[in-house]
Amino acid sequence: MQRSLLIVTLVLFGALTAVALVHHGYFGIFALHFQTWGGAQVLTDLTIALVLVMVWMWHDAKASGRNVWPWFLATLALGSFGPLVYLLTRPQR
């Protein structure tokens, strides 16, 4: 069940991201967050949340013997896609 929820989330979020990229481009998505204080708050909130997830990934990868750096790079470049795919490829315990 958990794996199916991750896949559904990844597919739906991927579709939303594709629409946003078509309409605004990669840098255009970020540009919108610098136009208002509300946008800046959302971008800051996302940054804080992803840093917390990266700290968790660091500890989880260390405990399971995985290399965390590809997932860090994916998170920095692709946002939530990095942690979502990390969770999908995480060994079952």
Backbone atoms as SQL, in Angstrom:
CREATE TABLE atoms (id INTEGER PRIMARY KEY, chain TEXT, resi INTEGER, resn TEXT, atom TEXT, x REAL, y REAL, z REAL);
INSERT INTO atoms VALUES
  (1, 'A', 1, 'MET', 'N', 0.826, -1.198, 0.000),
  (2, 'A', 1, 'MET', 'CA', 0.000, 0.000, 0.000),
  (3, 'A', 1, 'MET', 'C', 0.865, 1.256, 0.000),
  (4, 'A', 2, 'GLN', 'N', 1.885, 1.295, 0.858),
  (5, 'A', 2, 'GLN', 'CA', 2.736, 2.473, 0.952),
  (6, 'A', 2, 'GLN', 'C', 3.440, 2.740, -0.380),
  (7, 'A', 3, 'ARG', 'N', 3.911, 1.684, -1.027),
  (8, 'A', 3, 'ARG', 'CA', 4.599, 1.828, -2.314),
  (9, 'A', 3, 'ARG', 'C', 3.640, 2.368, -3.370),
  (10, 'A', 4, 'SER', 'N', 2.386, 1.863, -3.390),
  (11, 'A', 4, 'SER', 'CA', 1.408, 2.358, -4.364),
  (12, 'A', 4, 'SER', 'C', 1.109, 3.834, -4.134),
  (13, 'A', 5, 'LEU', 'N', 1.023, 4.250, -2.883),
  (14, 'A', 5, 'LEU', 'CA', 0.779, 5.659, -2.574),
  (15, 'A', 5, 'LEU', 'C', 1.935, 6.530, -3.061),
  (16, 'A', 6, 'LEU', 'N', 3.155, 6.056, -2.897),
  (17, 'A', 6, 'LEU', 'CA', 4.324, 6.782, -3.390),
  (18, 'A', 6, 'LEU', 'C', 4.286, 6.914, -4.916),
  (19, 'A', 7, 'ILE', 'N', 3.919, 5.837, -5.594),
  (20, 'A', 7, 'ILE', 'CA', 3.856, 5.861, -7.059),
  (21, 'A', 7, 'ILE', 'C', 2.772, 6.823, -7.538),
  (22, 'A', 8, 'VAL', 'N', 1.600, 6.771, -6.919),
  (23, 'A', 8, 'VAL', 'CA', 0.515, 7.686, -7.293),
  (24, 'A', 8, 'VAL', 'C', 0.937, 9.130, -7.049),
  (25, 'A', 9, 'THR', 'N', 1.556, 9.394, -5.908),
  (26, 'A', 9, 'THR', 'CA', 2.039, 10.742, -5.594),
  (27, 'A', 9, 'THR', 'C', 3.059, 11.206, -6.623),
  (28, 'A', 10, 'LEU', 'N', 3.993, 10.342, -6.963),
  (29, 'A', 10, 'LEU', 'CA', 5.031, 10.681, -7.930),
  (30, 'A', 10, 'LEU', 'C', 4.436, 10.969, -9.308),
  (31, 'A', 11, 'VAL', 'N', 3.482, 10.168, -9.742),
  (32, 'A', 11, 'VAL', 'CA', 2.852, 10.370, -11.052),
  (33, 'A', 11, 'VAL', 'C', 2.046, 11.670, -11.076),
  (34, 'A', 12, 'LEU', 'N', 1.222, 11.896, -10.061),
  (35, 'A', 12, 'LEU', 'CA', 0.403, 13.119, -10.030),
  (36, 'A', 12, 'LEU', 'C', 1.267, 14.372, -9.898),
  (37, 'A', 13, 'PHE', 'N', 2.275, 14.316, -9.043),
  (38, 'A', 13, 'PHE', 'CA', 3.174, 15.457, -8.882),
  (39, 'A', 13, 'PHE', 'C', 3.977, 15.681, -10.154),
  (40, 'A', 14, 'GLY', 'N', 4.363, 14.600, -10.821),
  (41, 'A', 14, 'GLY', 'CA', 5.074, 14.707, -12.094),
  (42, 'A', 14, 'GLY', 'C', 4.227, 15.379, -13.156),
  (43, 'A', 15, 'ALA', 'N', 2.940, 15.039, -13.201),
  (44, 'A', 15, 'ALA', 'CA', 2.027, 15.666, -14.164),
  (45, 'A', 15, 'ALA', 'C', 1.877, 17.160, -13.871),
  (46, 'A', 16, 'LEU', 'N', 1.703, 17.509, -12.602),
  (47, 'A', 16, 'LEU', 'CA', 1.601, 18.919, -12.231),
  (48, 'A', 16, 'LEU', 'C', 2.878, 19.672, -12.584),
  (49, 'A', 17, 'THR', 'N', 4.017, 19.063, -12.328),
  (50, 'A', 17, 'THR', 'CA', 5.298, 19.682, -12.643),
  (51, 'A', 17, 'THR', 'C', 5.463, 19.863, -14.147),
  (52, 'A', 18, 'ALA', 'N', 5.042, 18.876, -14.916),
  (53, 'A', 18, 'ALA', 'CA', 5.138, 18.985, -16.380),
  (54, 'A', 18, 'ALA', 'C', 4.315, 20.153, -16.902),
  (55, 'A', 19, 'VAL', 'N', 3.114, 20.324, -16.386),
  (56, 'A', 19, 'VAL', 'CA', 2.259, 21.451, -16.795),
  (57, 'A', 19, 'VAL', 'C', 2.927, 22.773, -16.424),
  (58, 'A', 20, 'ALA', 'N', 3.465, 22.851, -15.206),
  (59, 'A', 20, 'ALA', 'CA', 4.138, 24.079, -14.763),
  (60, 'A', 20, 'ALA', 'C', 5.352, 24.383, -15.633),
  (61, 'A', 21, 'LEU', 'N', 6.121, 23.358, -15.985),
  (62, 'A', 21, 'LEU', 'CA', 7.298, 23.563, -16.831),
  (63, 'A', 21, 'LEU', 'C', 6.916, 24.033, -18.229),
  (64, 'A', 22, 'VAL', 'N', 5.847, 23.480, -18.780),
  (65, 'A', 22, 'VAL', 'CA', 5.390, 23.897, -20.108),
  (66, 'A', 22, 'VAL', 'C', 4.972, 25.363, -20.095),
  (67, 'A', 23, 'HIS', 'N', 4.283, 25.767, -19.043),
  (68, 'A', 23, 'HIS', 'CA', 3.770, 27.135, -18.976),
  (69, 'A', 23, 'HIS', 'C', 4.807, 28.172, -18.544),
  (70, 'A', 24, 'HIS', 'N', 5.754, 27.788, -17.676),
  (71, 'A', 24, 'HIS', 'CA', 6.658, 28.779, -17.089),
  (72, 'A', 24, 'HIS', 'C', 8.138, 28.501, -17.307),
  (73, 'A', 25, 'GLY', 'N', 8.526, 27.272, -17.653),
  (74, 'A', 25, 'GLY', 'CA', 9.934, 26.918, -17.767),
  (75, 'A', 25, 'GLY', 'C', 10.530, 26.658, -16.392),
  (76, 'A', 26, 'TYR', 'N', 11.735, 26.069, -16.382),
  (77, 'A', 26, 'TYR', 'CA', 12.373, 25.690, -15.111),
  (78, 'A', 26, 'TYR', 'C', 12.624, 26.905, -14.227),
  (79, 'A', 27, 'PHE', 'N', 13.242, 27.931, -14.773),
  (80, 'A', 27, 'PHE', 'CA', 13.556, 29.105, -13.956),
  (81, 'A', 27, 'PHE', 'C', 12.324, 29.961, -13.702),
  (82, 'A', 28, 'GLY', 'N', 11.338, 29.878, -14.590),
  (83, 'A', 28, 'GLY', 'CA', 10.097, 30.617, -14.400),
  (84, 'A', 28, 'GLY', 'C', 9.332, 30.175, -13.169),
  (85, 'A', 29, 'ILE', 'N', 9.455, 28.897, -12.833),
  (86, 'A', 29, 'ILE', 'CA', 8.785, 28.388, -11.619),
  (87, 'A', 29, 'ILE', 'C', 9.334, 29.102, -10.391),
  (88, 'A', 30, 'PHE', 'N', 10.645, 29.314, -10.357),
  (89, 'A', 30, 'PHE', 'CA', 11.254, 30.001, -9.215),
  (90, 'A', 30, 'PHE', 'C', 11.002, 31.497, -9.255),
  (91, 'A', 31, 'ALA', 'N', 10.970, 32.075, -10.446),
  (92, 'A', 31, 'ALA', 'CA', 10.777, 33.525, -10.585),
  (93, 'A', 31, 'ALA', 'C', 9.468, 33.971, -9.951),
  (94, 'A', 32, 'LEU', 'N', 8.446, 33.143, -10.057),
  (95, 'A', 32, 'LEU', 'CA', 7.147, 33.500, -9.478),
  (96, 'A', 32, 'LEU', 'C', 7.230, 33.684, -7.957),
  (97, 'A', 33, 'HIS', 'N', 8.170, 32.989, -7.321),
  (98, 'A', 33, 'HIS', 'CA', 8.289, 33.076, -5.863),
  (99, 'A', 33, 'HIS', 'C', 8.999, 34.349, -5.397),
  (100, 'A', 34, 'PHE', 'N', 9.606, 35.063, -6.310),
  (101, 'A', 34, 'PHE', 'CA', 10.303, 36.296, -5.936),
  (102, 'A', 34, 'PHE', 'C', 9.468, 37.543, -6.217),
  (103, 'A', 35, 'GLN', 'N', 8.227, 37.359, -6.645),
  (104, 'A', 35, 'GLN', 'CA', 7.387, 38.499, -6.995),
  (105, 'A', 35, 'GLN', 'C', 6.570, 39.030, -5.825),
  (106, 'A', 36, 'THR', 'N', 6.321, 38.198, -4.822),
  (107, 'A', 36, 'THR', 'CA', 5.544, 38.636, -3.662),
  (108, 'A', 36, 'THR', 'C', 6.158, 38.061, -2.386),
  (109, 'A', 37, 'TRP', 'N', 5.798, 38.648, -1.265),
  (110, 'A', 37, 'TRP', 'CA', 6.254, 38.117, 0.020),
  (111, 'A', 37, 'TRP', 'C', 5.645, 36.744, 0.273),
  (112, 'A', 38, 'GLY', 'N', 4.416, 36.547, -0.166),
  (113, 'A', 38, 'GLY', 'CA', 3.776, 35.235, -0.016),
  (114, 'A', 38, 'GLY', 'C', 4.533, 34.166, -0.781),
  (115, 'A', 39, 'GLY', 'N', 4.949, 34.493, -1.993),
  (116, 'A', 39, 'GLY', 'CA', 5.726, 33.551, -2.791),
  (117, 'A', 39, 'GLY', 'C', 7.060, 33.243, -2.145),
  (118, 'A', 40, 'ALA', 'N', 7.699, 34.277, -1.582),
  (119, 'A', 40, 'ALA', 'CA', 8.982, 34.082, -0.903),
  (120, 'A', 40, 'ALA', 'C', 8.809, 33.188, 0.326),
  (121, 'A', 41, 'GLN', 'N', 7.688, 33.338, 1.011),
  (122, 'A', 41, 'GLN', 'CA', 7.423, 32.516, 2.193),
  (123, 'A', 41, 'GLN', 'C', 7.258, 31.049, 1.789),
  (124, 'A', 42, 'VAL', 'N', 6.537, 30.794, 0.694),
  (125, 'A', 42, 'VAL', 'CA', 6.330, 29.422, 0.226),
  (126, 'A', 42, 'VAL', 'C', 7.667, 28.796, -0.187),
  (127, 'A', 43, 'LEU', 'N', 8.496, 29.548, -0.900),
  (128, 'A', 43, 'LEU', 'CA', 9.800, 29.041, -1.323),
  (129, 'A', 43, 'LEU', 'C', 10.693, 28.748, -0.111),
  (130, 'A', 44, 'THR', 'N', 10.667, 29.627, 0.879),
  (131, 'A', 44, 'THR', 'CA', 11.454, 29.426, 2.095),
  (132, 'A', 44, 'THR', 'C', 10.965, 28.196, 2.860),
  (133, 'A', 45, 'ASP', 'N', 9.648, 28.037, 2.949),
  (134, 'A', 45, 'ASP', 'CA', 9.060, 26.883, 3.623),
  (135, 'A', 45, 'ASP', 'C', 9.470, 25.588, 2.927),
  (136, 'A', 46, 'LEU', 'N', 9.421, 25.568, 1.593),
  (137, 'A', 46, 'LEU', 'CA', 9.834, 24.389, 0.831),
  (138, 'A', 46, 'LEU', 'C', 11.316, 24.091, 1.056),
  (139, 'A', 47, 'THR', 'N', 12.130, 25.124, 1.094),
  (140, 'A', 47, 'THR', 'CA', 13.571, 24.947, 1.314),
  (141, 'A', 47, 'THR', 'C', 13.828, 24.332, 2.686),
  (142, 'A', 48, 'ILE', 'N', 13.168, 24.850, 3.718),
  (143, 'A', 48, 'ILE', 'CA', 13.332, 24.313, 5.072),
  (144, 'A', 48, 'ILE', 'C', 12.888, 22.850, 5.121),
  (145, 'A', 49, 'ALA', 'N', 11.739, 22.554, 4.519),
  (146, 'A', 49, 'ALA', 'CA', 11.221, 21.178, 4.534),
  (147, 'A', 49, 'ALA', 'C', 12.176, 20.223, 3.811),
  (148, 'A', 50, 'LEU', 'N', 12.706, 20.649, 2.667),
  (149, 'A', 50, 'LEU', 'CA', 13.612, 19.766, 1.924),
  (150, 'A', 50, 'LEU', 'C', 14.943, 19.575, 2.648),
  (151, 'A', 51, 'VAL', 'N', 15.407, 20.597, 3.349),
  (152, 'A', 51, 'VAL', 'CA', 16.638, 20.429, 4.137),
  (153, 'A', 51, 'VAL', 'C', 16.399, 19.415, 5.261),
  (154, 'A', 52, 'LEU', 'N', 15.240, 19.487, 5.917),
  (155, 'A', 52, 'LEU', 'CA', 14.914, 18.511, 6.962),
  (156, 'A', 52, 'LEU', 'C', 14.833, 17.099, 6.386),
  (157, 'A', 53, 'VAL', 'N', 14.260, 16.960, 5.198),
  (158, 'A', 53, 'VAL', 'CA', 14.186, 15.653, 4.539),
  (159, 'A', 53, 'VAL', 'C', 15.585, 15.159, 4.183),
  (160, 'A', 54, 'MET', 'N', 16.451, 16.071, 3.734),
  (161, 'A', 54, 'MET', 'CA', 17.816, 15.677, 3.394),
  (162, 'A', 54, 'MET', 'C', 18.575, 15.197, 4.629),
  (163, 'A', 55, 'VAL', 'N', 18.343, 15.817, 5.780),
  (164, 'A', 55, 'VAL', 'CA', 18.968, 15.353, 7.029),
  (165, 'A', 55, 'VAL', 'C', 18.481, 13.937, 7.344),
  (166, 'A', 56, 'TRP', 'N', 17.178, 13.707, 7.196),
  (167, 'A', 56, 'TRP', 'CA', 16.648, 12.362, 7.432),
  (168, 'A', 56, 'TRP', 'C', 17.257, 11.369, 6.433),
  (169, 'A', 57, 'MET', 'N', 17.332, 11.762, 5.141),
  (170, 'A', 57, 'MET', 'CA', 17.913, 10.869, 4.128),
  (171, 'A', 57, 'MET', 'C', 19.353, 10.524, 4.480),
  (172, 'A', 58, 'TRP', 'N', 20.096, 11.508, 4.972),
  (173, 'A', 58, 'TRP', 'CA', 21.503, 11.282, 5.352),
  (174, 'A', 58, 'TRP', 'C', 21.586, 10.152, 6.378),
  (175, 'A', 59, 'HIS', 'N', 20.780, 10.264, 7.443),
  (176, 'A', 59, 'HIS', 'CA', 20.804, 9.256, 8.502),
  (177, 'A', 59, 'HIS', 'C', 20.297, 7.903, 8.002),
  (178, 'A', 60, 'ASP', 'N', 19.234, 7.922, 7.198),
  (179, 'A', 60, 'ASP', 'CA', 18.665, 6.678, 6.688),
  (180, 'A', 60, 'ASP', 'C', 19.638, 5.986, 5.730),
  (181, 'A', 61, 'ALA', 'N', 20.263, 6.757, 4.849),
  (182, 'A', 61, 'ALA', 'CA', 21.210, 6.177, 3.888),
  (183, 'A', 61, 'ALA', 'C', 22.427, 5.607, 4.620),
  (184, 'A', 62, 'LYS', 'N', 22.888, 6.319, 5.632),
  (185, 'A', 62, 'LYS', 'CA', 24.038, 5.850, 6.415),
  (186, 'A', 62, 'LYS', 'C', 23.704, 4.531, 7.110),
  (187, 'A', 63, 'ALA', 'N', 22.493, 4.438, 7.665),
  (188, 'A', 63, 'ALA', 'CA', 22.084, 3.225, 8.378),
  (189, 'A', 63, 'ALA', 'C', 21.903, 2.036, 7.440),
  (190, 'A', 64, 'SER', 'N', 21.533, 2.303, 6.192),
  (191, 'A', 64, 'SER', 'CA', 21.285, 1.199, 5.265),
  (192, 'A', 64, 'SER', 'C', 22.432, 0.989, 4.272),
  (193, 'A', 65, 'GLY', 'N', 23.514, 1.756, 4.413),
  (194, 'A', 65, 'GLY', 'CA', 24.678, 1.571, 3.558),
  (195, 'A', 65, 'GLY', 'C', 24.518, 2.118, 2.147),
  (196, 'A', 66, 'ARG', 'N', 23.620, 3.062, 1.951),
  (197, 'A', 66, 'ARG', 'CA', 23.393, 3.653, 0.626),
  (198, 'A', 66, 'ARG', 'C', 24.204, 4.937, 0.483),
  (199, 'A', 67, 'ASN', 'N', 24.532, 5.282, -0.750),
  (200, 'A', 67, 'ASN', 'CA', 25.212, 6.541, -1.047),
  (201, 'A', 67, 'ASN', 'C', 24.160, 7.648, -1.128),
  (202, 'A', 68, 'VAL', 'N', 24.264, 8.644, -0.280),
  (203, 'A', 68, 'VAL', 'CA', 23.245, 9.682, -0.198),
  (204, 'A', 68, 'VAL', 'C', 23.444, 10.798, -1.231),
  (205, 'A', 69, 'TRP', 'N', 24.653, 10.945, -1.773),
  (206, 'A', 69, 'TRP', 'CA', 24.944, 12.097, -2.630),
  (207, 'A', 69, 'TRP', 'C', 24.103, 12.185, -3.893),
  (208, 'A', 70, 'PRO', 'N', 23.823, 11.091, -4.593),
  (209, 'A', 70, 'PRO', 'CA', 22.936, 11.230, -5.761),
  (210, 'A', 70, 'PRO', 'C', 21.550, 11.751, -5.378),
  (211, 'A', 71, 'TRP', 'N', 21.093, 11.365, -4.200),
  (212, 'A', 71, 'TRP', 'CA', 19.770, 11.798, -3.749),
  (213, 'A', 71, 'TRP', 'C', 19.794, 13.262, -3.322),
  (214, 'A', 72, 'PHE', 'N', 20.899, 13.697, -2.727),
  (215, 'A', 72, 'PHE', 'CA', 21.049, 15.116, -2.404),
  (216, 'A', 72, 'PHE', 'C', 21.031, 15.956, -3.675),
  (217, 'A', 73, 'LEU', 'N', 21.796, 15.540, -4.679),
  (218, 'A', 73, 'LEU', 'CA', 21.846, 16.283, -5.939),
  (219, 'A', 73, 'LEU', 'C', 20.478, 16.301, -6.617),
  (220, 'A', 74, 'ALA', 'N', 19.787, 15.167, -6.596),
  (221, 'A', 74, 'ALA', 'CA', 18.446, 15.108, -7.190),
  (222, 'A', 74, 'ALA', 'C', 17.486, 16.041, -6.449),
  (223, 'A', 75, 'THR', 'N', 17.595, 16.089, -5.130),
  (224, 'A', 75, 'THR', 'CA', 16.723, 16.965, -4.339),
  (225, 'A', 75, 'THR', 'C', 17.026, 18.428, -4.633),
  (226, 'A', 76, 'LEU', 'N', 18.300, 18.775, -4.720),
  (227, 'A', 76, 'LEU', 'CA', 18.660, 20.166, -5.007),
  (228, 'A', 76, 'LEU', 'C', 18.222, 20.591, -6.408),
  (229, 'A', 77, 'ALA', 'N', 18.289, 19.693, -7.377),
  (230, 'A', 77, 'ALA', 'CA', 17.945, 20.030, -8.757),
  (231, 'A', 77, 'ALA', 'C', 16.454, 19.860, -9.062),
  (232, 'A', 78, 'LEU', 'N', 15.825, 18.862, -8.415),
  (233, 'A', 78, 'LEU', 'CA', 14.460, 18.499, -8.791),
  (234, 'A', 78, 'LEU', 'C', 13.446, 18.613, -7.659),
  (235, 'A', 79, 'GLY', 'N', 13.884, 19.103, -6.511),
  (236, 'A', 79, 'GLY', 'CA', 12.957, 19.272, -5.392),
  (237, 'A', 79, 'GLY', 'C', 12.482, 17.943, -4.829),
  (238, 'A', 80, 'SER', 'N', 11.194, 17.816, -4.633),
  (239, 'A', 80, 'SER', 'CA', 10.607, 16.651, -3.967),
  (240, 'A', 80, 'SER', 'C', 10.756, 15.352, -4.747),
  (241, 'A', 81, 'PHE', 'N', 11.110, 15.430, -6.024),
  (242, 'A', 81, 'PHE', 'CA', 11.317, 14.201, -6.788),
  (243, 'A', 81, 'PHE', 'C', 12.451, 13.362, -6.194),
  (244, 'A', 82, 'GLY', 'N', 13.499, 14.011, -5.700),
  (245, 'A', 82, 'GLY', 'CA', 14.614, 13.280, -5.099),
  (246, 'A', 82, 'GLY', 'C', 14.172, 12.404, -3.939),
  (247, 'A', 83, 'PRO', 'N', 13.540, 12.978, -2.906),
  (248, 'A', 83, 'PRO', 'CA', 13.090, 12.154, -1.782),
  (249, 'A', 83, 'PRO', 'C', 12.027, 11.123, -2.161),
  (250, 'A', 84, 'LEU', 'N', 11.132, 11.461, -3.092),
  (251, 'A', 84, 'LEU', 'CA', 10.108, 10.500, -3.494),
  (252, 'A', 84, 'LEU', 'C', 10.728, 9.265, -4.143),
  (253, 'A', 85, 'VAL', 'N', 11.679, 9.465, -5.035),
  (254, 'A', 85, 'VAL', 'CA', 12.333, 8.327, -5.692),
  (255, 'A', 85, 'VAL', 'C', 13.229, 7.592, -4.688),
  (256, 'A', 86, 'TYR', 'N', 13.854, 8.330, -3.772),
  (257, 'A', 86, 'TYR', 'CA', 14.649, 7.695, -2.709),
  (258, 'A', 86, 'TYR', 'C', 13.773, 6.710, -1.938),
  (259, 'A', 87, 'LEU', 'N', 12.587, 7.151, -1.554),
  (260, 'A', 87, 'LEU', 'CA', 11.689, 6.281, -0.797),
  (261, 'A', 87, 'LEU', 'C', 11.229, 5.078, -1.627),
  (262, 'A', 88, 'LEU', 'N', 11.007, 5.293, -2.930),
  (263, 'A', 88, 'LEU', 'CA', 10.600, 4.195, -3.798),
  (264, 'A', 88, 'LEU', 'C', 11.694, 3.136, -3.948),
  (265, 'A', 89, 'THR', 'N', 12.934, 3.576, -3.929),
  (266, 'A', 89, 'THR', 'CA', 14.045, 2.650, -4.145),
  (267, 'A', 89, 'THR', 'C', 14.650, 2.167, -2.820),
  (268, 'A', 90, 'ARG', 'N', 14.087, 2.593, -1.722),
  (269, 'A', 90, 'ARG', 'CA', 14.582, 2.199, -0.402),
  (270, 'A', 90, 'ARG', 'C', 14.309, 0.723, -0.152),
  (271, 'A', 91, 'PRO', 'N', 15.314, -0.009, 0.322),
  (272, 'A', 91, 'PRO', 'CA', 15.094, -1.433, 0.607),
  (273, 'A', 91, 'PRO', 'C', 14.032, -1.619, 1.686),
  (274, 'A', 92, 'GLN', 'N', 13.192, -2.618, 1.504),
  (275, 'A', 92, 'GLN', 'CA', 12.157, -2.921, 2.491),
  (276, 'A', 92, 'GLN', 'C', 12.795, -3.524, 3.727),
  (277, 'A', 93, 'ARG', 'N', 12.332, -3.109, 4.896),
  (278, 'A', 93, 'ARG', 'CA', 12.890, -3.638, 6.149),
  (279, 'A', 93, 'ARG', 'C', 11.898, -4.508, 6.847);
